[in-house]
Amino acid sequence: MNGNLQSGGLILKADESLFITDIKNYSGTYSLDRANDQAVPIHYEGLFWFMNEAGNFLYYSDQLKGNVLCKLDIVKQHSEVLLDKPCYQLQRHEDWIYYIHEEDHRLYRCSTSGKRDMRLIDEHVESFLLYEGQIYYATPNGIKRSTESGEASEKISELVTSLLIRIGNKLCFSDAENGHRLTLLDVERHTVTMVDNIFALSISTDDKYIYCANRLNDNSIYRVDPLHGGSIRISGESADYLHVLDNDLYFCSGREWHRISLFGGEAETITFIGR
């Protein structure tokens, strides 16, 4: 999940439905039939970004409404605005929604009802994730961590990035000051490993491997083993917005959505019906 949110949170499985957002024509959010690679419009208007699932509920930032925080009840077919602020990179954690304010770039959280909105980190935050009771967040001055309430902040790395995902006890990111080279930071040992010949544009994970669009090879898709450091190319397509779901990798090429098995093979194009 944390990798998909870094890529926009544009595809999500919730209540046996698979939601996918059209970012080519910005025509809305759709329900995807994986058997036929066809997406059909859902009953709710909106361009959903950073989708988070919670049972029958969906939390998201609606681009058609100025990126405000919204909640969708899938069963009752009802949506509502929870927080009238431009929210970026939403992450639901227990009874909280963590988000970056799009205008001041500070990190906030509010309850899942939209109440108790509060600022947690009073500095520019590029990206963040939650892991074992702590927030790990990227700033222009390096990578830091704090408690989930934003206290006891400390810098753990001088490296700078705008993409931050986790696999095991390692933070994975593209090093902005080193050509966006794919880099791993062990948060327990504080060791840094740079992956050979991988300069990442977009990254995601299935919690075993890292998947990324490699700038070094026309943004084609590579799978990286974070344990041994090896990598293989699984698709020659020029890719962005990588999302991993079940055993499939979804990506955009020319703003069109495609799907490929994590085990490789030919990519299939997803067709949007009725747009």
N, C-alpha and C positions, 0 to 999 in steps of 0.2 A: 504493500500500500504506500509506504513512504516514498518509494521510487516513482510511482504513478503521480503522486501529488506534485513532485518536482517537475514533472512534464506537463502539468496543467490540470491533472485530475479530470480528464475529458472522457474517460471510459470507466464504468463502474458496474459491478453486479450488485443488485439489491432486490430482496424479496423475489428471487427467481427471475427478475428482469435484468436485462443488460442495457444500460443507458450509454449513448454515444452522442457527442456534440459535433455538429457540422461547423468546422472552422474554415471551410473554403467559401461558402456562400453566406455563412452566418444566418442560416435559415431556422435554426433552433436546435433542440435536443430530441433525439430519436430513441426508439426501442429497437434493438438489434436482434434479428433472428440469425443465430450463428450457423444453423444448418444450411441456410440459403444465402448467407452473406448479404442480406438485405436489411436496411434500416427504414422504419416507418415512423412518422411523427407521433409523438405522445400527446396526451390531452392537455398538457400544460404548456403555455407559451413561456419562452425563456431560453437564454443561451447559457447553459450551466458550465461553470468552471469550478475546479477544485472540489469535486463531489466527494462527500463522505457519507458512508452508510451507517445507520443505526437501526437495525431491525426493519420496521416498516417505514422508517423515516430517511429522508435524504437531506443533507445540509450542503449548500452550495453558494457560490457567488454568481449572481445573475448579471451578465454583461449588458443585457438589454435594459436593466434598471440601474445602471451606474455602478455595477459590481457590489451591490448591497448583499448582506447575508440573508439567505432565505432558507426556509424549511418546507419540505414537501412531504405530505402524508400520502404514501403510495396507495394505501387501501381506500382511504376516504376520498382520494382524488382532490386534495385541497392543498394549496400552497399559501405561504404567508411570509412577509418580510419580518425578520427578527431584529435586525440591526441596520439602521439607515446610515451606514458608513461604507466607503469603498474598501472591501476586504480582499486580500490577496493571500494565496497559499494557505487556505484553511486547513486545519487539522483538528479533528475531534478526538478528545482524549477524556474518557470517563464522562463526567457531566460538564465538561468545558469545551468550548471552541477556541482554539488558539489561531491567531491570524496576524498578518502584517498589514498595517494601514497603508493604502496605496499612495497617500499624499505625504505623510510624514515619515514613512518607512520604519516606524517603531513597532515593537511586538506587543500585542494585546491578547487578552482573553476575555470571554464572556461566558455565561452559563448557556446551556443548550436551549434555554428559553429566551435568550437575547438580553437577559438582565445581568447585573453586577459586572458591567463592562469596565475593565481596568487596564492601565498600561503596565507592562511587566519589565520591558527593556527600553531604557531611555537613550538609545543610540541607534544609528542606522543599521538595520538588519536586512541582509540580502536573502537569507534562507535559514531554515531551522528544522529541527526534528526533536522528538521526545524519546528518551530511552532511559529506562531504569530510574525513574524519578527525577531526571534532569533534562534541561533544555540544552541542546547543542545548537549554536547559531553562528552564522558567518557574517562578519562585518568587514568594512573596508580596511580595518586594522588587524585582521586575523580571525581565527576561530576561537570562540569562547563557550563556556558552559555556566549554567546557574541551576538553582533549584527550579521546580515547576512553577513556583510563585515569583520567579525572577530575582531571588536573593542570592547572595554569596557568589557573585559573578567572578570568574577567573579566566584568563587567556590560556589556552592549551596549545596554540600553534600560531606562528606568524604568517602562515600561508593564507592566501586570499582566494575566495571562490564565490560564485553565485549559485552553485549547485551543490546540494549536500544530501546524500542518502546514507543509509546504514546497512551493513551486512555483517551479522555477528557483532563482535565488539570493535569493528572497524568503521570509520567514517570514510565514505568514498566520494570523491569530488574531482572536478577539473581545476587544475592550478592555473589561475588567471594570469599569473606573472611568469609562467613557464610554458606559454603556448597552449594552455588548457590541457596539459598532460594529465592523464588519469592517475590519481594519487590516492593512496590508502593511509589513513592515520589510525593506529591502534590506540584507543582511548585509555587502555589500562597500562600498556608499556610505554606509551608516548613515542613509539617508533613510526617512521614514515617510510613508505615504499612507493616508488614510482614505477608504473607499468610501462615496459618498453613498447615503443611504436604505437601507442594509443593516445590520441589527443581528442578528448571527448566533447562533442557538441551537446548531446542529450543522453541521459543515463537513467536506467531503471534496474530492478533486480527481482529475482524470484526467491531471494533469501539464500540461494546457493551460488549463483553466478551473477555477474554484472553484465548488462547488455548496454551497448553504447553505439552512437553514431560517431565514426572515427573521422575526424577532420583530415587526417593524413591520407585517407583513401576515399575522397569524394563523399564523405559522410555515409559510407556503407556500414552495415551493421556487424558488430563483432560481439562475441561472447568471451568474457574474461573470467578466468578462475582466480579468485582473490587469494586462495590458499597457496597455489603454486606459481601464480603469475603468468601462466600461459594464456594464449588467446587464439581464437579461430574466427574467420569471417563466415557468417551464416547467411548473409544476403548481400548482393552487390547493389541493391537499391539505395539511392540517396535518401536518407531518412532523417526525420525529426519527430518530436513528441512521442517518444517511446513509452509504451504502457505494457506491462506484463499482467496477464490474467489467466488463471488456470495454467494450461500448457501452451498458451499462445502468446505471441508478441504482436501488438498492434503498433502501427507507426504511420506517419504521414509522409507522402512524397508528392511534391507539387500540391500540397494541401488536400490531397485525396487520401482517405484512410485505406490501409491495407492490413492484412493479417497473415502471419506466417507461424508455423509450428516452431516451438523452441528447439526442436530437434532438426530444424532446417527444412529445405524443400522449396517449392515455388510459392511466392506470395500471391494471395487472393485479394482482389479489389472489392471493397465494400460499396454497395450501391445504395444511395439514398432515394427512397421512393416518395413521390409527392412533394418534392421541394421545387 
